[in-house]
Amino acid sequence: MRNTLLIAILITSVITSCKKYLDVVPDNIATIDHAFNMRQQAEKFLFTCYNYLPRHSAMSGSADENPALGGGDELWFHNFYVPSSWNIARGYQNVVNPYDNFWQGSGGGIDLYQGISDCNIFLENIGRTPDMEQGEKNRWIAEVKFLKAYYHFYLTRMYGPIPIKKVNLPVNASPDVVKVHRDPVDSCFNYVVALIDEAIPDLPETIVNEAAELGRITRPIALAIKAEVLVTAASPLFNGNTDYANFKDNRGIALFNTTYDPQKWVRAKEACKAAIDACHAVGNKLYYYSQSNRQYDIPDTLKLQMNIRNAMNEKWNAEIIWANTNSMVDNLQIQSTPRGLDPSKRASRSTLGNCAVPLKTAAKFYTKNGVPIDEDKTWDYSGRFALIQGTEESKNYLVPEYTTAKMNEGREPRYYADLGFDGGVWYGQGKFDAAEDMWYVSSKKGDPAANIANDSYNITGIWPKKYVNYVNVIQDNTYARENYPWPVMRLANLYLLYAEALNEADGPSPEAYSYLDKIRERAGLQGVVDSWAAFAYNPTKPATREGLREIIQRERTIELMFEGQRFWDLRRWKTAIQELNQPITGWDIEQKTPEGYYRERLLYQQTFSLKDYLWPVRELEIFANKNTVQNPGW
């Protein structure tokens, strides 16, 4: 089995900072010399650098959370289950103690500058470790350069212009030297890309020792993240953003270049293609469910759903370019499985189901014809809240003769793969034989998946099924789970980045369509041009740059739903003001009858303003260092 995870193996030896590491040196000799005097000790320091990778899947209400999961509009919660990032979604971000503060490491965030410092220590000292071949040293150096670049990128994406930390300051540095300025945002992106370029030649193409090293950085990983960095740098938030024309430091240096540069998209396009070629060369491909290695024979409609669910949660499948072994998806599965999915185990506390999906998020998915529900001329958008009953024909999606909403009928396979809802079939979790009746969600008041406990219920009546591995089994008092490392980058994401860069650089083209259509075909849909021509009110929409841009953005939202991409996409596209000022609604979960339950209920009115595009720097930092100017609006 390929389930030996790098960080899990080394958890007893990996620590969270250089200082803590040095504190446990034998005989209390807290010296850098000791940390690098043997390969074994240096390897511990290497894994210390890895240990700062953000926990992409954390949603437990504790530290190290992913702001991209709870901080946007894909998921919603209730007041008895409050992830730190949800405070951002509700407009509670602040300057006194910012949520998910990765600059200093507070409010649920990791101190990424400490991580960068430890990377610098490693790079400055690994050269004198004696019992190592130079080839291995070069690989380790390349890995740490990548990590250092990634931490700078993570901060830049949050804060915009940040102080670049090329080297650590000496302990005796004067106060004037310590009080650093923020670097212009273009300089930040350029530095990140340059570091990745330095790392690429010495990274391995693949991991040979999978049992011990899966999760470590390879050349395709570095090229894919470089592509993501350059697409981000080319996007409207960072490319010609005139909203920040007056954003300058106390020297008068402009921190944003407000002139749009089309060459940034050309550079991003080339980087995406190079990354795709590298991934293809080592065998990365879009995931398709195969029953050849499974004992379960399922119909084609369910296979389509498994194409989509498993692309994310079947660990180390061929689509995964980079999975973060520092971030295992465990608690998130518990929070995404409806309580009472198995009615006989309704009282079990092993499934909690607190992760809820707003109706606006469910509405993003296409109809079965592959176009948005409000653009499909054959789909009754105005009647989406009307009541219907499942039929024998749709039994792999909807329970026959069960009353549900029209909203749930005639949708694309990704809708049924990603979402659990009242009257919807839920494949797996102990029932794997298609000839056997499958689980289904029943969540009206008094039903098995309804609210029976203050700390474990779903506020909207819709669950993010995509997180839940189908081989998990609900038992009497336990929930046997197949955990998996968080997929930071998969091939579908890279295809979509390439399609976006192609369209922005050159306009609509057969190549841009082809990369979109590869993903749509896997989801059981026709190609973009054919779908719009046959079913949309505006059949020529894919033929214009603006129209195809909107389609690509919608396709990214659907394909990468719940994977932490939409949060950053809305910001880099500068569309968050439109998207995150809409109401959060759900079904009326306290009602017993279908007529009462299927009414749209307002849960929250989100607010998002210009200042929210960038994180605030903690107020204490601004007071301590007058050279670190605050982000606009804060």
C-alpha positions, 0 to 999 in steps of 0.5 A: 500500500502507498499509504506510508505518509511522509509527515506521519512517519516523521511526526515524532521528529518533526518540530515546528520551529528552529528554536524548538528543534535546537532545544532538544539537541543532546546535552542542551547544546543549542547550536546550528553546528549540531543540527547539520553535523550529520545527515540524520540531524540535517534530515530532521531540519529538512522535515522541519521546513516541510512542517510549515506547509499549511493544513489545507484540510483543517476545519476543526475549530482549532489552529492551522485552518484553511481560510479558503474552506470556511472563509468564502461562500462554498460552506456554511456552519452554525454557532455550535461549530465555528471554524476560525475561517468562518469568521472571515466569511461573516465579515469579522476580520480585524486588525487587532487579532486577525483570523488566520494570520499567517504573517505572525502565526495567530488566529488559526494561522501558521507563522510562515515567516518563521518557516521562511527563516528555518528554510534560510537556516537550512540553505545556509548550513546544509553545505557543510553536512559531511556524510552526504553525497552532493546529489542528495544535498542538491535535491534537499536544497531544491526542495527547501528553495521550493518551500521557501518560494511557496511560503512567500507565494502563500503570503503574497496571495493573502497580503499582496506586497510583503517583505521578501526574506531572502536571508535571515538578519543577524541577531545583532542587526540594528533597529533600522535594519530590522524594520523592513519595508514591504516589497512591491507585489511584482517583485514578490511574484518575480522572486517566487518564480525565480526561486522555483526556477532555481529549484526545478533542475535538481528536483526528481521527476518522480518519487522512487521510494514511495513508501517513505517519500510520497508528498515530497516535492518533484519537478512536476509539482514545482512546474505546476505551482509556478504556473499557478503563481504566474496565473495569479500574478497575471489576474486582475487583482495583481495586474493593472489594479487601479484600486491601489494607485495610492498604495505606497510605503512611507518612502513613496514607493508604489506597492502595486503596478497599476498598468495592465501587462498582457505579457503576464498572461503570455508568460502564464500560458507558457508556464501552464503548458510546460507544467502539463507536458511535465505531468503527462511525461510522468503519467499524470492523467485525468482520473476515471473510476475503474472497477478492475481494482474494485469488487463492486459492479456499479451502473454507468451513472454511478461511475460518472459520480465516482470519476468526480468524487474519487479524483479528489479523495482516492489517495495517490491516484494518477490525477494528483500532482501534489498531495499535502501529507501534512494535511490528512483529510479526516475530521472534514469527512466526519463533518461532511457525512450526514448524521443518521445516513444509516438510520439504525445508527442515528444515535452514533456520534461518529458522523456529525455533518456540520459542514453545510452547502448554501443554496447559492453554491448548489445553484452553480452546478450546470443542468444535465445539458452542461450549461448554467441553470439560468442559461438553459432554455430547456430547464425551468429555472423559475420553478426550481423550488417546486416539488417533484418526485424521484422516478425509477429512471433517476434512481441512482440520483434521486430516491423513487417516489420521494418528494424533493425539489425541482432544484435537484432534478436534471442536474449534471453528474457533478451535482450528485457526486459533490452534494448530499441532499434530502431525497438524494442517493448516497453511494458507499459508506457500507453499501457497495453492491448496486443491486442492494438499496443504497443509502439516501439522505432524509433530512426534514424535521424528525428524519434521520439526518435532521437536527437532533443535537445542537452541536451536530446538524446541517444548517442548510440541508445540503452536505459536501459529499465530495469530501467523503471517501465512498469506502468509509463504513458507518458502524454502531459507534465508530466511523471507519474512514479512508483518510487521504492527503489533501490534493493541493494540485490536480491535473484538472486544476492545471488544465483549467489554468491553461484554458484561462491563460490561453483565453486571456492571452489569445482569445477563444481557440480550439486548444482552450476549448479542448482542455475544458472539454477534457474535464467536461467529458470526464463529467459526462457532458458535451463540449463547451461549444456544442452545449451552448449551441444546443441548449443556451439562450446565448448560443455564441457565448463561448466565441468571445473572450468575455463569454469564454472567460465567464464559462471558464470561471464557472467551470473552475468553480464547479470542477474544483468545488470545495477544494479551496480554489474558489476563495482565491479565484474570486479574489484574483478575478476581482469578482468577490465584491459581486459574489460575496455580497449575496445572501446565504440561504438554505432550506427550512430545516425545521419543517416536517413537510416537503411544502414547508421544508423546501422554502428558501430561508435566509441565514446570513447576508454576507458583506465584502468590500474593497479592503477585504481583497487583502488581509490586514496586517496585525495592528501590533506589527504596524505599531512596532514597525512604521515601515510596514504600512497597512493594507488599504481600508484597514 
